[in-house]
Amino acid sequence: MNIEHLFTNSVSSKYEYRQIKGYYKVKMKEKLKIDIVSDVVCPWCTIGYKRLEKAIIELDIKDQVEIEWQPFELNPNMVAEGQNVTEHLTEKYGSTVEQQKESKQNMTNIGKELDLTFDYFDEMRMVNTFEAHVLLEYAIKFGKQTELKMCLTTAFFSERKDVSKRDILKEALQTVGLNAEEGLAQLDNNEARKEIRSKQSYWKNLGVNSVPTIVFNRKSSLTGAQPVDTFKKVLSELITKQKQI
């Protein structure tokens, strides 16, 4: 990996004091903006985030970063009733049942290391996530986006819930303390829906075609659920570079 490629001019929410003509000027440094392009029903997106989160905590830089989730639909044309996960994976990737079992067990084991529960079951269905993304956009202004994202992910992977259903979406909004009525109204708001389509196009036009894609200050990125140590190395380099500016 070329770490130099990952450098950006960013980070730190701490105050910077500069003496100018006998007085001190206080300047707030910008935080490192981290965009996570992902889907609610993407297991590796959740694993990637939890590893990133662990890196941030271990580096003690939580107050120096700002995370925003960006919409990506793995299956934008998924029918309303969804599709059996096993059938879906076979149809989309050509994987055998045995290969899928091995992959699911691997994700389950990794999940346990990160305090995540992946509860795969025979009747599990892949579902449409567009409206979930609309609500994640709505949650930004309340500072609840990550909380809602993890709530929806938990509902799908751990609680066997269909996150395309509005009653489940309503429940998620209430769980994180958002106004369910106001939030659900966004689902029928043409402007809100257009905003998600616009953001999806934006990231696709930048070449994002797999998730998770984790973007630093919209200048560099990492793809995939990278190990904690990789995230720590990249974040450390970014923070160090910023302090030298």
Stockholm file with secondary structure:
# STOCKHOLM 1.0

chainA/1-245         MNIEHLFTNSVSSKYEYRQIKGYYKVKMKEKLKIDIVSDVVCPWCTIGYKRLEKAIIELDIKDQVEIEWQPFELNPNMVAEGQNVTEHLTEKYGSTVEQQKESKQNMTNIGKELDLTFDYFDEMRMVNTFEAHVLLEYAIKFGKQTELKMCLTTAFFSERKDVSKRDILKEALQTVGLNAEEGLAQLDNNEARKEIRSKQSYWKNLGVNSVPTIVFNRKSSLTGAQPVDTFKKVLSELITKQKQI
#=GR chainA/1-245 SS CCGGGGCCSCCCCSEEEEEETTEEEEEECCCEEEEEEECTTCHHHHHHHHHHHHHHHHHTCGGGEEEEEEECCSCTTCCTTCEEHHHHHHHHHCCCHHHHHHHHHHHHHHHHHTTCCCCCCTTCEECCCHHHHHHHHHHGGGTCHHHHHHHHHHHHHTSCCCTTSHHHHHHHHHHTTCCHHHHHHGGGCHHHHHHHHHHHHHHHHTTCCSSCEEEETTTEEEESCCCHHHHHHHHHHHHHHHHTC
#=GC SS_cons         CCGGGGCCSCCCCSEEEEEETTEEEEEECCCEEEEEEECTTCHHHHHHHHHHHHHHHHHTCGGGEEEEEEECCSCTTCCTTCEEHHHHHHHHHCCCHHHHHHHHHHHHHHHHHTTCCCCCCTTCEECCCHHHHHHHHHHGGGTCHHHHHHHHHHHHHTSCCCTTSHHHHHHHHHHTTCCHHHHHHGGGCHHHHHHHHHHHHHHHHTTCCSSCEEEETTTEEEESCCCHHHHHHHHHHHHHHHHTC
//
